[in-house]
Every structure is written in C-alpha cells, then in structure tokens.
Amino acid sequence: MKRKEFEVVLWSIALPGFGQILNQQIFKGTLLSLLELLVKNND
C-alpha cells in the first residue's frame, strides 16, 4: 500500500468522510461527515 493510500485510510478511520474528501469526492465526503455528526448528536 502506498503512503498516500495509507494516509487516506487512517483519516477515514479517524473522521468518516474525510478520506473521500482527500480523494476529491467532496460531495460524498461532506455528506458522510454530516451524517456522522447527525448520528452522534442523536445519541
């Protein structure tokens, strides 16, 4: 696994959606991040 790919995996584990943002999938990454916040705030 290349260093960039490994970095994206680690960011994705830490902050769901951030890996997609790093891979230029801005809409999908933002949507996943917002959904995570919504789920965490409803607990």
C-alpha positions in Angstrom: 0.0 0.0 0.0 1.4 3.4 -1.0 1.9 6.1 1.7 -0.9 8.3 0.3 -3.4 5.4 0.3 -2.4 4.5 3.9 -2.8 8.1 4.9 -6.3 8.3 3.4 -7.3 5.0 5.2 -6.1 6.5 8.6 -8.0 9.7 8.0 -11.1 7.8 7.0 -11.0 5.8 10.3 -10.5 8.9 12.4 -13.1 11.1 10.6 -15.6 9.2 8.5 -16.0 11.1 5.2 -12.6 12.7 5.3 -11.0 10.0 3.2 -13.5 10.8 0.4 -12.7 14.5 0.7 -8.9 13.7 0.3 -9.8 11.6 -2.8 -11.6 14.6 -4.4 -15.1 13.2 -3.7 -16.2 16.4 -2.0 -20.0 15.9 -2.1 -19.8 12.3 -0.8 -17.3 13.1 1.9 -19.3 16.1 3.1 -22.5 14.0 3.2 -20.8 11.2 5.2 -19.4 13.7 7.6 -22.7 15.4 8.2 -24.5 12.1 8.6 -21.9 11.1 11.2 -22.5 14.3 13.2 -26.2 13.8 13.0 -26.0 10.2 14.3 -23.6 11.2 17.1 -25.7 14.1 18.2 -28.9 12.0 18.4 -27.4 9.6 21.0 
